[in-house]
Each structure stands twice: as C-alpha cells, then as structure tokens.
C-alpha cells in the first residue's frame, strides 16, 4: 500500500498512466471490431453474452500476462533465424494472428458478396457459440501479448499497467453494444470494418517479419475511411428523405 501511495504522488506516473490508457484504448479498437463482427453472426439472444465473455477474456488474459511480465519480455528474444531474419515467439504469434485475421476477414467478405442461402443466415446465426468464443479467445491472446509488450516499453510499474488495462477494457465493454448495433444496422460499415481487419492482419504480419508500421498511419487511414463512409451514409439518408418527400407530394 505504501508503494502504491508513493507511485500516486509522482506526476510522471500519472502522465504514464494517461498515455498508457489512451494507447490501450486505441489498441483495443482492433479487438473490439473483431468481437463485434463475429458476435453479430450469432443468434440475437446470444450476442450480448458472447461480447461480454469475449471482452472479459481479454481482461483476464491481459491481467494474467501482466503477472508474468518477466516471461513476456523474453518473448521478444530471437529463437531462430531464416535467411538472416531473426524470429521471436512474439513474431510468430503476430504472424499467426495476422494470417488468422486475413483468413477470417476474407471469408466474411466472400460471404457478404456471395451469401449461401443454406448457411442459416435467415434464421439469425451462422456460427456456433463455442466457435465464436474460441475465435475471440485466439485473437484476444494475440492482441493481449502485443498490448502488454507495448505497455512494458512505456512504464516499469506493473500497477500502472493494470489500471490502464482495466480502464481500457471497461471502455471496450461500454462501447461494445453501440458499436455492434451500429455495424448491424449498416451493411456497408461491415464491409469497411472487414477491410480494417485485413489491414490490421497485414500490419501484424509485417510486424512479425520485423517491418515496423507506425500505428499512427494505420489509425489515421481508418479514421479517414470512416469519415468518408460517414459522409456516404449522410448523403444516402438525405436522398432517401428527399425521395420520401417527393412521393408524399405526388400522393
């Protein structure tokens, strides 16, 4: 308790906490988009429970990994080399997670473009609850390891990391329902979000092969694309309103 009070009395610790919270929230966006898209494929009565379980697993994984910080740090040490390129366990995890995201996003895009009438879409679900939780857990693990390694590079105080992780997961929990509902109401946003997942997957693979991609570029591109889609949605809404007004006038 004394150590915590001493930490709380240091302005630098508060600055590190604020920075870390923002970073964890931003990194959590990737995780949340995946969870929202995946749980929207479940029957309506299972979606909320699946989202809460998925985000809860993200919290448990992050806090559990923080308890093994010394081990996590060693994941960045090279374990083998190929053609002069060193690979660590972190690299392999990022590459595996990136490939999974590419596969999942491509599969979902194919389903959206050429849906199979016999896949259960009309009955309110296309995947099982257990399969959804398993896929969420896999991506939670990938994003959690990347998040914790990034956090370790920003501060050495584990309590600060834990507070930042808890705050970020609470934000994810609050935003999960509105984001999932928004995605479900707007089919074009689903395609945009799947495009984001492909970009995130490619970024994870690039990071795994040692090509650092500044996160600012990624999130700026995502924000720009979301802004353009927002303008498209506004334009479509106004055209529908104008069309409805003309139809009422003709009557």
C-alpha positions in Angstrom: 0.0 0.0 0.0 2.9 2.4 0.8 4.4 1.7 -2.6 1.1 2.5 -4.3 0.8 5.8 -2.4 4.3 6.7 -3.4 3.5 5.9 -7.0 0.3 8.0 -6.9 2.3 11.0 -5.6 4.6 11.1 -8.7 3.3 13.3 -11.6 5.4 11.3 -14.0 3.4 8.2 -13.1 0.1 9.9 -13.8 1.4 11.1 -17.2 2.5 7.5 -18.0 -0.9 6.2 -16.8 -2.8 8.6 -19.0 -0.7 7.8 -22.0 -1.0 4.1 -21.4 -4.8 4.3 -21.1 -5.1 6.1 -24.4 -2.8 3.6 -26.0 -4.6 0.6 -24.6 -8.0 2.0 -25.7 -6.7 2.6 -29.2 -5.2 -0.9 -29.4 -8.5 -2.3 -28.1 -10.3 -0.9 -31.1 -8.9 -3.7 -33.3 -10.0 -6.3 -30.8 -13.5 -4.7 -30.4 -14.1 -4.5 -34.2 -13.4 -8.3 -34.5 -15.6 -9.1 -31.5 -18.5 -7.0 -32.8 -18.4 -8.5 -36.3 -18.1 -12.1 -35.0 -20.8 -11.9 -32.4 -23.2 -10.3 -34.8 -23.2 -13.7 -36.6 -24.7 -15.4 -33.6 -28.4 -15.6 -32.8 -29.7 -12.4 -31.3 -30.2 -13.9 -27.8 -26.5 -15.0 -27.6 -24.8 -11.9 -28.9 -24.6 -9.8 -25.8 -23.4 -12.7 -23.7 -20.7 -13.6 -26.2 -19.5 -10.0 -26.3 -19.3 -9.8 -22.6 -17.4 -13.1 -22.4 -15.1 -12.1 -25.1 -14.2 -8.8 -23.5 -14.0 -10.4 -20.1 -11.5 -12.9 -21.5 -9.5 -10.0 -22.9 -9.3 -8.6 -19.4 -8.3 -11.9 -17.8 -5.7 -12.5 -20.4 -4.1 -9.1 -20.1 -4.1 -9.2 -16.3 -2.7 -12.7 -16.3 0.0 -11.8 -18.7 0.9 -8.8 -16.6 1.6 -11.2 -13.8 4.2 -12.9 -16.0 5.9 -9.7 -17.3 9.4 -11.2 -16.9 8.3 -14.1 -19.1 6.5 -11.9 -21.6 9.6 -9.7 -22.1 11.6 -12.8 -23.1 9.1 -13.5 -25.9 10.9 -10.8 -27.9 14.2 -12.6 -27.8 15.1 -14.4 -31.1 14.5 -18.2 -31.1 15.7 -18.9 -34.7 16.8 -17.2 -37.9 15.8 -17.6 -41.6 17.9 -16.0 -44.3 19.4 -13.6 -41.7 16.0 -12.6 -40.3 15.5 -13.3 -36.6 12.2 -14.5 -35.3 11.0 -14.5 -31.7 7.9 -16.1 -30.2 6.2 -12.7 -30.3 6.9 -12.5 -34.0 5.4 -16.0 -34.6 2.3 -15.1 -32.6 1.8 -11.9 -34.5 2.3 -13.6 -37.9 -0.2 -16.4 -36.8 -2.7 -13.8 -35.6 -2.3 -11.8 -38.8 -2.9 -14.8 -41.0 -6.0 -15.7 -39.0 -7.4 -12.2 -39.4 -6.7 -12.3 -43.1 -8.5 -15.7 -43.4 -11.4 -14.6 -41.3 -11.9 -11.2 -42.9 -11.6 -12.7 -46.4 -14.1 -15.4 -45.6 -16.6 -12.9 -44.2 -16.2 -10.6 -47.3 -16.8 -13.6 -49.5 -20.0 -14.5 -47.5 -21.2 -10.9 -47.8 -20.6 -10.7 -51.5 -21.9 -14.2 -52.3 -24.0 -15.4 -49.4 -25.0 -19.1 -49.2 -28.8 -19.3 -48.8 -28.4 -22.5 -46.8 -25.9 -21.3 -44.2 -28.5 -20.3 -41.6 -28.4 -16.6 -42.3 -32.2 -16.3 -42.4 -32.6 -17.9 -39.0 -30.4 -15.5 -37.2 -26.9 -17.1 -36.9 -24.1 -18.6 -39.0 -21.6 -19.9 -36.3 -21.9 -21.7 -33.1 -21.4 -20.0 -29.7 -18.4 -22.1 -28.8 -16.7 -21.5 -32.1 -17.3 -17.7 -31.7 -15.8 -17.7 -28.2 -12.8 -19.8 -29.4 -12.0 -17.4 -32.2 -12.4 -14.4 -29.9 -10.1 -16.1 -27.4 -7.4 -16.7 -30.1 -7.4 -13.0 -31.2 -7.6 -11.8 -27.6 -4.4 -13.7 -26.9 -2.6 -12.1 -29.9 -3.8 -8.6 -29.1 -3.1 -9.0 -25.4 0.5 -10.1 -25.9 1.1 -7.2 -28.3 -0.6 -4.8 -25.9 1.4 -5.9 -22.8 4.7 -5.8 -24.6 4.0 -2.3 -25.8 3.0 -1.3 -22.2 6.2 -2.8 -20.8 8.1 -0.5 -23.1 6.3 2.6 -21.7 6.5 2.0 -18.0 8.1 -0.3 -15.5 5.3 -0.1 -12.9 3.0 -3.1 -13.1 0.2 -1.5 -11.0 0.1 1.4 -13.6 -0.2 -1.2 -16.4 -3.0 -3.0 -14.6 -5.0 0.2 -14.0 -4.6 1.2 -17.7 -5.7 -2.3 -18.8 -8.8 -2.3 -16.6 -9.8 1.2 -17.8 -9.3 0.2 -21.4 -11.4 -2.9 -21.0 -14.2 -1.0 -19.3 -14.3 1.4 -22.3 -14.5 -1.6 -24.6 -17.3 -3.1 -22.6 -19.3 0.2 -22.7 -18.6 0.7 -26.4 -19.3 -3.0 -27.5 -23.1 -2.8 -27.7 -23.4 0.6 -29.5 -20.6 -0.4 -32.0 -22.2 -3.9 -32.7 -25.6 -2.3 -33.1 -24.2 0.3 -35.5 -22.4 -2.3 -37.6 -25.6 -4.5 -37.7 -27.7 -1.5 -38.9 -25.3 -0.5 -41.7 -24.2 -3.3 -44.0 -21.6 -1.0 -45.8 -19.9 -0.4 -42.4 -19.5 -4.2 -42.1 -17.5 -4.3 -45.3 -15.4 -1.3 -44.2 -14.7 -3.0 -40.8 -13.7 -6.2 -42.6 -11.3 -4.1 -44.7 -9.9 -2.7 -41.4 -9.3 -6.2 -40.2 -7.4 -7.1 -43.4 -5.3 -4.0 -42.9 -4.7 -4.9 -39.3 -3.8 -8.5 -40.2 -1.3 -7.3 -42.8 0.2 -5.0 -40.2 0.6 -7.9 -37.7 2.3 -10.0 -40.3 4.6 -7.1 -41.2 5.5 -6.5 -37.5 6.2 -10.3 -37.2 8.7 -10.0 -40.1 10.4 -7.1 -38.5 8.9 -4.3 -40.6 7.6 -1.8 -38.0 4.5 0.1 -39.2 3.7 3.2 -37.1 0.3 2.8 -35.6 -0.5 6.4 -36.3 -0.6 5.7 -40.0 -2.9 2.8 -39.5 -5.4 4.6 -37.3 -5.3 7.8 -39.5 -6.2 5.7 -42.5 -9.0 4.0 -40.5 -10.3 7.4 -39.3 -10.2 8.8 -42.9 -12.1 5.8 -44.3 -14.7 6.0 -41.5 -15.1 9.7 -42.2 -15.7 9.1 -45.9 -18.2 6.3 -45.1 -19.9 8.7 -42.7 -20.4 11.3 -45.5 -21.8 8.5 -47.7 -24.3 7.5 -45.1 -25.3 11.1 -44.6 -25.8 11.5 -48.4 -27.8 8.3 -48.6 -30.0 9.4 -45.7 -30.7 12.8 -47.4 -31.5 11.1 -50.7 -34.0 8.8 -49.0 -35.6 11.7 -47.2 -35.9 13.7 -50.4 -37.3 10.7 -52.2 -39.8 10.1 -49.5 -40.9 13.8 -49.5 -41.5 13.7 -53.3 -43.6 10.5 -53.0 -45.8 12.1 -50.4 -46.1 15.2 -52.6 -47.3 13.2 -55.5 -49.9 11.5 -53.4 
